[in-house]
């Protein structure tokens, strides 16, 4: 069984991605790191934006994609 991911580990992983790279966290890690309340999605979006990533919800969790320098970080 995999050890749960922590916020500092996720930050480190996203900071090391190259533009175009993707990294996915599972649903359990998402809920543990960002919560399950009504502000969890906004917390996730702000976190991703701060690491120059876009996000996509997948069947198994959340996928982060590192943006290229000329791409605008989407704001919802």
TIDO-722950 format. One record per residue: z, y, x of N, C-alpha, C, O in turn. Coordinates in steps of 0.1 Angstrom, whole numbers, plus 5000, padded with zeros to 4 digits. Example, Ala and Ser with C-alpha at 12.3 -4.5 7.8 and 13.67 -1.06 7.14 Angstrom:
// residues 2
507849435132507849555123507849675132508549675142 507149785128507149895137507950005129508050115134 
***
This chain:
// residues 76
500049885008500050005000500050135009500750135019 499250225005499250355012500450435010500950444999 500850505020501950605019501450725012500350775014 502350785003501950904996501551015005502251035016 500651095002500251215010501151335007501551354995 501451405017502351525015501451645015500251645020 501951765011501251885011500851925025499751965028 501751915035501351955049500251865054499351915062 500251735051499151645055497851685049496851685055 497851715036496651765029496151885035494951905037 497051985038496552115044495952085057494852135060 496551995066495951965079494551895077493651935085 494451805068493151735066492051835062490951835067 492351925052491352015047491052115058489852155059 491952155066491652255077490752195088490052265095 490752065089489951995099488551955094487751915102 488351965081486951935076485952035081486252145083 484751975083483552065086482852095073483052025064 482152205073481352245061480552125056479852065063 480652105043479951995036480751865036480451775028 481751845044482651725043483451725030483751825024 483751605026484551585014485751505017485751415026 486851525009488051445010488651434996488751534989 489051314993489551294979491051244980491451164989 491851294971493151244969493251174956492551214946 494151074955494251004942495051084932495751184935 495051034920495751104909497251114911497851214908 497851004917499251004919499651114929500651184928 498851134940499051234950498851374944499651464947 497851384936497651514929498851554921499351674921 499351464913500451494904501751524912502551614908 501951454923503151474931503051614938504051684939 501951644943501751764951501651894943502251994946 500851884932500552004924501352004910501352114904 501851894906502651894894501751844882500551824883 502451834870501751794858501951894847501851864835 502352014850502552114840501252204838500252174843 501452304830500252384826499752474837498652534835 500452494848499952574859499452494871499052544881 499452354870499052274881497652294885497252294897 496752304875495352334878495152464886494352464895 495752564882495652694889496152684903495652734912 497252614904497852584918496852514927496652554938 496252414921495252334928494052424932493652424944 493552504923492352594926492752694937491952724946 493952754936494352854946494452784960494052844970 495052664960495252594973493852564979493652584991 492952514971491552474976490852604981490252594991 490952714973490252834977490852884991490052934999 492152874993492752915005492352835017492452875029 491752715015491252625026489752625025489152525031 489152715019487652725018487052595013486052545018 487652545002487052424996486752444981487452524974 485752374976485552364962486252234958486552144966 486452214945487052094940486252034928485552104921 486451904927485851834916486751724911487451654919 486951714898487751604892486951484892485851484886 487451374897486751244897487551144889488651174884 487051024887487750924879489050884886490050844879 489050894899490250844906491150954911492250924916 490751084910491651194915490851324916490151364908 491051394928490451524930489751514943490251474954 488451564943487651564955487651714960487251804952 487951734973487751864979486551864988486251764994 485751974987484551984995484552115003484652224997 484552105016484552225025483252295023482252245025 483452425021482252515019481752565032482452575042 480452595032479852655043480252805044480652865034 480152865055480553005057479853105047480453205043 478653075044477953165035478153135020477553205012 478853035017479153005003480353074998481353105005 480253114986481353184979482353084973481852994967 483653104975484553014969484653044954484853154950 484352934946484252964932485653004926486652954930 485653104917486853144910486553114895485553154890 487553054889487453024875488253104867488253094855 
***
